[in-house]
Amino acid sequence: MTLTQIYRKDFPTWEAYYRQYQYLLAEQYYLPLLKNWGISPKGKNILDVGCGDGGFITAFARQGAKCVGAEIREFPWQTEENLKFVIADITSAKAPDQLGKKFDLIILRDVIEHIPLDSKLNFLKALDRFGSADTRLLVTFPPFYSPFGLHQQTLLKSSARWFPYLGWLPAPVLKSVLRLAGETPAAISKALEIKNCRMAIGTFRKLLSQAGLVILEERYFTVRPSHEIRYGWRTRYSLFGKWPLIREISVLGTAYLLKFRRTQPDRP
């Protein structure tokens, strides 16, 4: 399958470009992937946690799913049938009443790597309140120790965005390198945030066990589908998905299908 490459120059704003990129990523790659994994969106209740401006979840709503996009702050969301956006912290006590409690699919697309290290387990455990034993979770993220795990291709504007393994540098050295490259204080701050919240594959898999989540399907990318849409690089799957050490430093992206491990009946 070839994904459609889009160009920033063809859009009036960065926000318009990024929203279309997210939409195409869902429509052309992740919806077909989920169908291959036995999940059709039509008629399903779907929660997108950390939905951003909503481009990704919009593709699911247009396929007939009933969708909720959750974010901790407001974005310039666009109105869509079968889709509502809610400002909510999923770890808060009131979140299930705000968002709903019986979703068929929960999406975390490139979200877990933004959650502080000491909050990741609580964050994953909180998802249990929005589903049942039949609920499935789609989780994606770029592993931190991979060549571009610092999100430098998205966050940075200078030539430093193409430097691999920037995240391996000690924080003071990283700050100095980015300053010398001409990056803004805001970009440097965001890069340091990713470093402090680093999400490695091995750590993620341990967190899943602690949070009561089970892996049903997994994919590892040498080139992510997002790279094909944004840069024209063809999506490539990694040959090292079963080799933990090599996987950590070579895989540029992950996709997991998960379910809850329930030892008790679902709550009413």
DOLUM-535186 format. One record per residue: x, y, z of N, C-alpha, C, O in turn; residue number from 1. Coordinates in steps of 0.02 Angstrom, whole numbers. Layout:
<pts>
  n.east  n.north    n.up  ca.east  ca.north   ca.up  c.east  c.north    c.up  o.east  o.north    o.up  pos
       X        Y       Z        X         Y       Z       X        Y       Z       X        Y       Z  NUM
...
</pts>
This chain:
<pts>
  n.east  n.north    n.up  ca.east  ca.north   ca.up  c.east  c.north    c.up  o.east  o.north    o.up  pos
      42      -60       0        0         0       0      44       63       0      90       69      41    1
      30      109     -46       66       171     -48      25      226     -14     -34      235     -31    2
      55      262      32       21       316      67      33      382      30      85      391      -2    3
     -15      427      36      -11       491       0      35      540      36      25      556      94    4
      87      563       1      131       613      30      99      682      22      72      698     -31    5
     103      723      74       78       791      70     134      839      88     184      820     119    6
     126      903      67      179       952      74     154     1013     111      99     1038      99    7
     195     1037     156      176      1095     197     158     1155     153     112     1192     171    8
     192     1165      98      180      1224      55     110     1225      24      87     1277       2    9
      77     1168      24       10      1164      -6     -46     1181      42    -104     1177      24   10
     -28     1200     104      -78      1215     155     -68     1285     182     -11     1308     187   11
    -122     1320     198     -116      1389     221     -81     1396     289     -49     1447     302   12
     -88     1346     332      -58      1349     399     -28     1281     416     -45     1230     386   13
      17     1281     465       44      1219     491     -11     1175     520     -10     1114     511   14
     -59     1207     555     -113      1169     586    -155     1132     534    -174     1074     545   15
    -169     1164     477     -207      1132     424    -168     1073     395    -196     1020     382   16
    -103     1083     384      -60      1030     359     -59      971     407     -67      913     387   17
     -49      985     471      -41       932     520    -106      894     530    -105      833     540   18
    -162      928     527     -226       894     534    -238      846     476    -262      791     486   19
    -221      868     415     -230       824     358    -182      765     361    -200      709     342   20
    -121      777     385      -74       722     394    -102      670     442     -99      610     427   21
    -129      692     498     -158       645     546    -217      606     516    -224      546     526   22
    -258      642     478     -316       610     447    -294      556     398    -320      500     400   23
    -246      571     355     -222       522     306    -189      463     340    -196      406     318   24
    -153      476     394     -120       422     431    -171      372     456    -160      311     451   25
    -227      397     482     -280       352     505    -316      319     447    -325      258     447   26
    -336      358     398     -376       332     343    -338      281     301    -366      229     283   27
    -275      296     286     -238       255     238    -196      200     270    -179      151     238   28
    -180      208     335     -139       155     365    -173      121     424    -182       60     424   29
    -192      159     475     -214       127     537    -284       97     533    -297       45     565   30
    -329      126     496     -394        94     487    -387       27     450    -417      -22     472   31
    -350       24     395     -338       -42     363    -302      -91     409    -316     -151     409   32
    -254      -66     449     -219      -110     495    -267     -140     546    -265     -200     558   33
    -310      -99     574     -358      -124     623    -406     -174     592    -424     -223     624   34
    -427     -162     531     -471      -209     497    -435     -276     487    -465     -329     493   35
    -371     -272     472     -330      -332     466    -326     -369     532    -319     -431     534   36
    -329     -332     586     -327      -361     653    -397     -378     679    -405     -396     737   37
    -447     -374     635     -515      -395     653    -558     -342     685    -609     -359     716   38
    -541     -278     677     -579      -224     708    -605     -177     654    -565     -144     620   39
    -670     -174     647     -703      -127     601    -733      -71     642    -766      -84     692   40
    -723       -8     621     -746        48     663    -821       61     661    -849       91     707   41
    -855       38     609     -926        56     601    -967       33     661    -967      -25     680   42
   -1003       81     690    -1046        67     747   -1010       61     813   -1043       51     864   43
    -945       66     814     -906        58     876    -902      125     913    -906      179     883   44
    -895      121     979     -882       180    1021    -806      185    1030    -774      138    1055   45
    -777      241    1010     -704       248    1009    -683      310    1046    -711      364    1037   46
    -632      302    1089     -603       357    1127    -532      368    1104    -491      322    1105   47
    -516      430    1084     -448       449    1065    -420      493    1120    -439      551    1126   48
    -374      466    1159     -344       502    1215    -283      541    1189    -238      513    1158   49
    -282      606    1203     -229       648    1176    -239      660    1102    -192      652    1062   50
    -299      678    1083     -319       680    1012    -290      739     974    -295      741     913   51
    -260      787    1010     -234       846     975    -289      884     940    -342      896     969   52
    -276      903     877     -327       941     840    -380      898     809    -426      923     776   53
    -375      832     818     -430       788     799    -427      757     730    -475      724     709   54
    -373      767     693     -370       739     626    -374      664     624    -407      636     580   55
    -341      631     670     -339       557     671    -407      528     685    -430      484     649   56
    -440      551     738     -504       522     758    -559      540     708    -609      505     704   57
    -551      595     671     -600       613     620    -608      559     568    -664      546     545   58
    -554      526     550     -557       472     500    -601      415     525    -636      383     485   59
    -599      401     590     -641       348     619    -714      368     619    -758      328     604   60
    -727      432     636     -796       455     636    -827      451     566    -886      435     559   61
    -788      466     515     -813       463     446    -823      392     421    -852      381     368   62
    -798      344     459     -810       273     443    -869      245     482    -881      184     481   63
    -906      288     517     -966       266     551    -959      250     624   -1005      223     655   64
    -901      266     654     -892       255     726    -919      315     765    -922      371     739   65
    -939      302     827     -959       355     873    -898      373     915    -875      332     955   66
    -872      433     907     -805       449     931    -804      506     982    -844      553     978   67
    -757      500    1028     -743       553    1076    -668      566    1074    -627      519    1079   68
    -649      629    1066     -579       649    1070    -567      685    1135    -601      734    1150   69
    -518      662    1174     -503       692    1239    -436      728    1237    -387      702    1209   70
    -434      787    1266     -372       826    1271    -372      865    1337    -425      878    1365   71
    -312      882    1360     -308       920    1423    -314      995    1412    -319     1032    1461   72
    -315     1017    1349     -327      1088    1335    -365     1093    1269    -371     1045    1231   73
    -391     1152    1257     -433      1162    1198    -390     1171    1135    -337     1202    1137   74
    -414     1143    1080     -385      1151    1014    -439     1181     968    -498     1181     986   75
    -420     1207     910     -470      1233     863    -503     1175     825    -492     1165     766   76
    -544     1137     861     -575      1078     833    -627     1095     780    -659     1148     783   77
    -635     1051     731     -685      1059     680    -744     1011     693    -734      954     712   78
    -804     1036     683     -864       997     696    -870      940     646    -862      949     586   79
    -885      881     671     -895       822     630    -953      781     658    -964      779     718   80
    -990      750     613    -1043       704     635   -1012      645     670    -960      620     650   81
   -1045      622     724    -1022       564     763    -958      577     802    -924      530     823   82
    -940      640     812     -878       656     846    -887      716     892    -911      768     872   83
    -866      707     955     -865       763    1001    -797      766    1035    -763      715    1043   84
    -777      826    1055     -714       837    1088    -727      861    1159    -771      902    1171   85
    -686      835    1206     -695       850    1277    -628      867    1307    -579      831    1297   86
    -625      922    1345     -565       938    1382    -568      900    1448    -611      912    1490   87
    -523      852    1456     -525       809    1516    -458      778    1529    -419      765    1483   88
    -444      766    1593     -386       728    1615    -411      658    1630    -450      648    1676   89
    -388      608    1592     -416       541    1599    -401      510    1667    -433      461    1686   90
    -352      537    1703     -336       509    1769    -379      539    1824    -376      516    1881   91
    -420      590    1808     -461       622    1860    -521      579    1877    -543      538    1836   92
    -548      589    1936     -605       550    1959    -667      561    1916    -708      515    1909   93
    -675      620    1888     -735       637    1850    -730      619    1776    -779      626    1740   94
    -673      596    1754     -663       583    1683    -712      533    1653    -737      545    1598   95
    -728      476    1686     -776       429    1657    -845      461    1645    -878      444    1596   96
    -866      506    1689     -930       540    1679    -925      590    1622    -975      602    1587   97
    -867      619    1612     -858       667    1557    -854      633    1489    -881      659    1440   98
    -822      576    1486     -805       545    1422    -848      485    1405    -862      473    1346   99
    -869      447    1455     -904       384    1444    -865      326    1474    -807      335    1493  100
    -895      268    1478     -865       212    1515    -860      147    1476    -829      100    1499  101
    -890      143    1418     -893        79    1383    -871       88    1310    -911       83    1264  102
    -807      101    1301     -781       109    1233    -758       41    1206    -732       -1    1243  103
    -768       32    1142     -745       -29    1109    -671      -25    1090    -636      -76    1088  104
    -648       36    1076     -579        47    1057    -554      110    1089    -588      162    1087  105
    -495      107    1119     -462       165    1147    -396      176    1110    -357      129    1100  106
    -384      237    1089     -326       254    1048    -278      297    1089    -298      347    1118  107
    -215      278    1089     -161       320    1116    -109      325    1060     -63      285    1056  108
    -116      375    1017      -70       382     961     -16      433     979     -29      494     982  109
      44      408     990      102       450    1007      85      496    1066      94      557    1063  110
      61      465    1119       42       501    1180      85      479    1240     107      521    1279  111
      96      413    1247      127       387    1308     197      415    1318     220      420    1375  112
     232      434    1264      300       461    1271     300      533    1298     353      560    1312  113
     241      563    1304      236       631    1331     216      630    1405     215      683    1437  114
     200      572    1432      179       566    1502     241      558    1546     285      518    1530  115
     247      597    1601      306       590    1645     318      518    1666     271      479    1674  116
     382      501    1676      401       433    1693     363      406    1753     339      349    1752  117
     357      447    1805      326       423    1867     250      423    1864     217      404    1912  118
     222      445    1807      149       446    1799     123      397    1747      63      388    1740  119
     168      365    1711      147       322    1655     104      263    1679      54      247    1647  120
     123      230    1733       86       173    1757      16      193    1778     -33      160    1760  121
      10      246    1815      -56       270    1837     -98      290    1776    -159      278    1775  122
     -67      319    1726     -101       339    1665    -130      277    1630    -188      277    1610  123
     -89      225    1622     -113       164    1588    -167      129    1629    -216      104    1601  124
    -158      127    1694     -209        95    1737    -276      132    1732    -329      101    1736  125
    -274      198    1723     -335       237    1719    -378      219    1659    -438      230    1660  126
    -347      192    1607     -385       174    1547    -436      119    1560    -486      114    1524  127
    -424       79    1611     -469        23    1628    -540       47    1643    -588       10    1635  128
    -546      110    1665     -611       137    1684    -655      153    1623    -714      166    1630  129
    -625      152    1564     -662       171    1504    -679      112    1459    -704      121    1403  130
    -665       51    1482     -676        -6    1439    -700      -67    1477    -719      -63    1536  131
    -698     -123    1442     -719      -187    1469    -670     -241    1446    -620     -225    1414  132
    -685     -303    1461     -642      -357    1439    -639     -363    1363    -592     -390    1335  133
    -690     -337    1329     -693      -339    1256    -660     -279    1223    -652     -278    1162  134
    -642     -229    1262     -612      -168    1234    -542     -183    1207    -505     -221    1236  135
    -526     -151    1152     -459      -155    1124    -426      -86    1126    -460      -35    1124  136
    -360      -86    1132     -323       -23    1134    -271      -22    1078    -234      -71    1069  137
    -269       33    1042     -217        44     992    -168       95    1021    -187      151    1036  138
    -105       74    1029      -54       117    1057       5      121    1009      31       69     988  139
      27      181     993       86       191     952     133      241     987     110      285    1023  140
     197      233     974      246       283     998     313      271     964     328      214     944  141
     355      323     958      423       315     935     469      299     994     472      339    1040  142
     503      242     995      545       225    1052     600      277    1063     631      301    1016  143
     612      294    1126      657       349    1142     728      337    1119     761      384    1095  144
     753      276    1124      823       263    1109     836      250    1034     891      233    1015  145
     785      258     994      792       250     922     824      314     893     830      364     929  146
     844      313     830      879       371     801     842      438     809     873      490     819  147
     775      437     804      737       499     807     685      498     863     631      527     857  148
     703      464     918      658       458     975     647      521    1014     605      524    1058  149
     686      574     998      677       638    1032     623      680     998     610      737    1018  150
     591      653     945      543       691     905     576      749     869     542      798     852  151
     641      745     857      676       803     829     651      821     759     655      879     740  152
     626      773     721      602       789     654     539      832     656     525      869     609  153
     502      828     711      441       868     718     454      932     758     429      985     740  154
     494      927     811      503       983     857     552     1035     832     543     1095     845  155
     604     1014     796      659      1060     779     652     1087     708     622     1056     665  156
     681     1145     697      679      1178     632     748     1182     599     752     1190     539  157
     800     1178     638      868      1183     612     891     1116     583     853     1067     583  158
     953     1115     558      980      1053     532     986      998     585     996      940     569  159
     981     1018     649      985       969     704     927      919     701     931      866     732  160
     875      936     665      817       891     660     835      826     625     799      776     631  161
     891      825     588      912       765     553     969      728     588     995      679     562  162
     989      753     648     1042       720     686    1013      661     724     969      670     765  163
    1036      600     711     1009       541     746    1036      537     818    1089      564     834  164
     998      504     860     1017       488     929    1032      551     970    1073      548    1017  165
    1000      606     955     1009       667     995     988      655    1068    1018      684    1114  166
     937      614    1078      911       602    1145     961      569    1191     952      570    1252  167
    1013      538    1163     1063       505    1205    1109      555    1240    1143      537    1288  168
    1111      616    1216     1156       666    1246    1132      685    1316    1072      689    1327  169
    1178      696    1364     1158       722    1429    1121      788    1420    1136      826    1373  170
    1074      802    1463     1031       861    1455    1070      926    1445    1053      965    1401  171
    1123      940    1485     1160      1003    1475    1193     1006    1406    1195     1059    1374  172
    1219      949    1383     1251       948    1317    1198      957    1263    1210      992    1214  173
    1141      924    1271     1087       931    1222    1065     1003    1216    1055     1028    1160  174
    1056     1038    1273     1036      1108    1271    1087     1150    1234    1068     1193    1194  175
    1151     1137    1246     1203      1176    1213    1203     1164    1138    1209     1211    1098  176
    1196     1101    1118     1195      1084    1047    1136     1118    1012    1144     1145     957  177
    1078     1116    1042     1019      1146    1012    1024     1222    1009    1000     1252     961  178
    1053     1252    1060     1064      1324    1058    1111     1343    1001    1098     1391     964  179
    1166     1306     994     1214      1320     941    1183     1310     872    1202     1343     823  180
    1134     1264     868     1100      1252     804    1049     1305     788    1023     1307     732  181
    1034     1349     836      987      1403     825     916     1388     843     870     1423     821  182
     905     1335     882      837      1318     902     810     1368     954     848     1397     992  183
     744     1377     954      712      1424    1000     709     1394    1070     711     1333    1078  184
     703     1436    1121      695      1410    1189     634     1363    1195     637     1314    1232  185
     580     1378    1159      520      1335    1163     535     1266    1135     514     1216    1164  186
     570     1263    1079      587      1198    1049     634     1158    1094     626     1098    1101  187
     682     1193    1125      729      1160    1170     691     1132    1230     705     1076    1253  188
     644     1171    1256      605      1148    1314     564     1086    1297     560     1040    1337  189
     535     1084    1237      495      1026    1217     539      964    1208     520      909    1225  190
     599      975    1180      646       919    1171     667      890    1239     671      829    1247  191
     679      934    1287      698       911    1354     640      875    1388     651      829    1427  192
     580      897    1373      521       863    1401     516      791    1376     504      745    1415  193
     527      781    1311      527       714    1282     581      672    1315     571      613    1331  194
     640      701    1325      695       665    1356     676      643    1427     690      587    1447  195
     645      688    1464      627       673    1533     570      621    1537     564      585    1587  196
     528      618    1485      472       572    1484     487      508    1444     441      469    1431  197
     548      498    1426      569       446    1379     531      379    1387     522      354    1442  198
     510      353    1329      473       291    1328     511      240    1287     512      244    1225  199
     543      193    1320      578       138    1287     532       79    1279     484       71    1317  200
     546       37    1230      503       -21    1217     502      -69    1277     449      -91    1298  201
     561      -84    1304      564      -130    1360     526     -104    1420     490     -142    1453  202
     532      -40    1434      496       -10    1490     421      -12    1478     382      -26    1523  203
     401        1    1416      329         0    1399     300      -69    1410     245      -75    1438  204
     335     -120    1389      309      -188    1397     303     -208    1471     257     -244    1490  205
     349     -184    1512      344      -197    1584     285     -160    1614     249     -187    1656  206
     274      -98    1591      217       -60    1615     150      -94    1597     103      -93    1636  207
     148     -123    1538       86      -158    1518      70     -214    1566      12     -222    1586  208
     120     -253    1585      109      -307    1632      84     -281    1699      39     -310    1730  209
     115     -227    1722       95      -198    1787      25     -167    1784     -10     -166    1834  210
       6     -142    1726      -59      -109    1719    -115     -158    1701    -173     -137    1696  211
     -99     -222    1692     -151      -271    1676    -172     -269    1603    -230     -280    1587  212
    -124     -255    1559     -138      -253    1487    -100     -308    1451     -43     -324    1469  213
    -131     -337    1401     -102      -394    1365     -93     -375    1292    -137     -344    1261  214
     -36     -394    1264      -22      -380    1193     -54     -433    1150     -43     -493    1158  215
     -96     -411    1102     -127      -455    1053     -90     -455     986     -81     -507     955  216
     -69     -395     966      -33      -387     903      20     -333     914      12     -289     956  217
      74     -336     875      126      -285     880     161     -278     813     170     -327     777  218
     181     -217     797      219      -203     737     275     -154     755     267     -109     795  219
     332     -165     722      390      -122     732     413      -97     664     418     -135     616  220
     428      -32     661      443         0     598     515       25     596     541       54     643  221
     547       12     539      610        45     523     596      114     494     633      162     506  222
     542      119     456      516       183     432     441      184     449     404      139     429  223
     420      233     486      351       237     509     304      259     452     326      293     406  224
     240      240     455      192       265     406     189      342     404     179      371     351  225
     198      373     461      198       446     464     254      476     421     245      529     391  226
     311      442     418      366       466     377     349      462     303     372      504     264  227
     310      413     284      291       408     213     246      465     192     254      492     138  228
     200      484     236      154       539     220     190      606     221     176      650     180  229
     236      616     268      268       681     276     330      690     234     345      745     211  230
     368      636     223      432       642     189     437      600     125     485      607      87  231
     389      557     112      391       515      53     433      452      60     444      417      10  232
     456      437     120      495       375     132     445      317     138     398      321     176  233
     456      264     101      410       207     103     412      173     171     466      163     200  234
     354      156     197      348       120     260     386       54     257     380       16     209  235
     426       42     310      464       -20     312     457      -51     382     459      -15     432  236
     448     -117     384      443      -152     448     512     -175     469     554     -193     427  237
     524     -176     534      589      -195     561     598     -270     561     551     -309     572  238
     659     -290     548      677      -361     553     698     -381     623     712     -439     637  239
     700     -332     668      728      -344     735     677     -338     791     694     -324     848  240
     612     -348     774      560      -341     824     565     -389     882     540     -374     936  241
     598     -446     873      604      -496     926     672     -493     962     686     -534    1005  242
     714     -445     944      781      -439     973     782     -377    1017     792     -322     991  243
     771     -384    1083      760      -326    1127     812     -270    1121     792     -212    1113  244
     875     -285    1124      926      -232    1124     928     -196    1056     926     -135    1053  245
     932     -235    1002      934      -205     936     869     -167     922     870     -114     890  246
     814     -195     945      749      -163     936     748      -93     967     722      -46     937  247
     775      -87    1026      774       -22    1061     809       33    1021     786       90    1020  248
     864       16     988      904        69     957     894       75     882     921      121     850  249
     854       31     852      845        34     779     773       45     757     762       71     703  250
     725       26     798      654        32     780     632      105     787     640      134     841  251
     605      134     734      584       204     736     512      213     759     492      269     778  252
     473      160     758      404       166     779     374      100     799     397       47     777  253
     322      101     840      288        42     863     213       50     855     187      106     854  254
     178       -6     849      105        -7     850      83      -70     887     103     -125     869  255
      42      -62     938       19      -118     979     -57     -120     980     -90      -68     983  256
     -85     -180     978     -155      -191     993    -157     -228    1060    -126     -281    1067  257
    -193     -200    1108     -194      -225    1176    -265     -240    1199    -314     -219    1168  258
    -270     -278    1253     -334      -287    1287    -321     -287    1362    -264     -295    1385  259
    -375     -278    1400     -370      -280    1473    -369     -352    1496    -404     -394    1469  260
    -327     -366    1546     -329      -431    1579    -376     -425    1638    -361     -393    1688  261
    -434     -456    1632     -485      -450    1685    -490     -515    1724    -502     -569    1695  262
    -481     -510    1789     -490      -569    1833    -556     -566    1869    -577     -614    1902  263
    -590     -508    1864     -655      -499    1894    -706     -481    1840    -685     -456    1787  264
    -770     -493    1851     -821      -472    1802    -818     -396    1790    -798     -358    1834  265
    -839     -375    1730     -840      -304    1714    -886     -267    1762    -938     -292    1783  266
    -865     -207    1779     -906      -166    1823    -967     -140    1785    -963     -127    1725  267
   -1024     -132    1820    -1085      -106    1786   -1076      -33    1768   -1121       -3    1739  268
</pts>
